[in-house]
């Protein structure tokens, strides 16, 4: 754990590990630490969705048979807010915009360049590697007209790659 923040999302470049410094130029956004590039940012809500692919084999005059074909998708929705998003170096909104416009994979991380750490919900934590990573598929920004200097967002991360093998009953990524 490189950052003191309780929640971190980052984009991997050559190393998948979480960046160790945060001065506004790194590919990292910290939350619930009191500062997000000289701004206050919090994660308000985290939603986690896992779906199974179920094949339906239609049977005439009887109940259809179902076949479990494995996990179909793992999606994480991060909802949060950033106070005064216009001050500071590369503000979080600009980082999200850059991340969405640039490649979400590279030669070192062909499955996804994004990592996530949530200290209070480690089941979603992932450090990007050649075999797996998160891809940010969507970022939605809302600026409420009644609350000046605050930007709300919802970021959608999709798991891509190998789920690996459970160790001690857990899948650690």
C-alpha positions, 0 to 999 in steps of 0.5 A, spaced: 500 500 500 503 506 497 498 511 499 495 513 506 488 514 502 483 509 504 481 508 497 485 509 491 484 508 483 490 508 479 492 507 471 498 502 471 504 504 466 510 500 466 509 497 473 502 495 476 503 497 483 500 503 486 504 509 485 507 511 491 507 519 491 501 524 489 503 531 487 498 531 482 502 528 476 501 521 477 496 516 474 492 516 481 486 518 484 486 518 492 479 518 496 477 518 503 484 521 505 482 529 506 485 530 499 485 529 492 490 533 488 489 539 493 481 537 493 477 533 498 474 527 495 470 521 497 467 515 495 460 515 497 457 508 494 461 502 491 456 497 487 459 490 485 455 486 480 457 479 478 453 475 473 453 468 471 452 466 464 446 461 464 445 457 457 438 455 457 436 448 453 429 448 451 425 442 452 419 441 449 413 439 454 418 440 460 421 445 464 427 447 460 434 445 463 439 450 465 447 450 464 452 454 468 457 456 463 461 460 468 462 468 470 459 472 465 462 479 468 464 482 474 463 490 474 464 495 479 461 502 480 464 507 484 460 513 486 463 519 489 464 527 489 470 531 488 470 538 492 472 544 488 474 540 482 478 546 478 483 547 483 490 544 483 494 540 478 491 535 474 484 535 477 481 528 478 476 530 473 481 531 468 485 525 470 478 521 468 477 524 462 484 523 460 484 515 462 477 515 458 480 518 451 487 514 452 488 506 451 486 502 457 490 497 455 498 496 453 503 491 452 504 490 459 497 490 461 493 487 455 487 485 460 486 492 463 491 498 466 487 500 472 488 498 479 483 499 485 484 499 493 478 499 498 481 498 505 474 497 507 472 492 502 478 488 499 474 483 495 474 488 489 482 490 490 486 489 484 493 490 482 493 490 474 498 484 471 498 481 465 493 476 466 488 481 469 486 488 470 480 493 470 478 497 464 474 503 466 468 503 461 464 509 463 465 515 467 459 520 468 460 527 471 454 531 475 455 538 477 449 540 481 447 547 480 445 548 487 452 546 490 457 550 487 464 547 487 462 540 487 463 535 482 459 528 483 461 522 479 460 515 477 466 510 474 464 503 471 470 498 472 470 492 468 474 486 470 478 483 464 482 477 464 483 470 468 479 470 475 485 465 477 485 460 483 482 461 490 487 460 496 484 459 503 477 460 500 478 467 497 480 470 490 486 475 491 487 479 485 
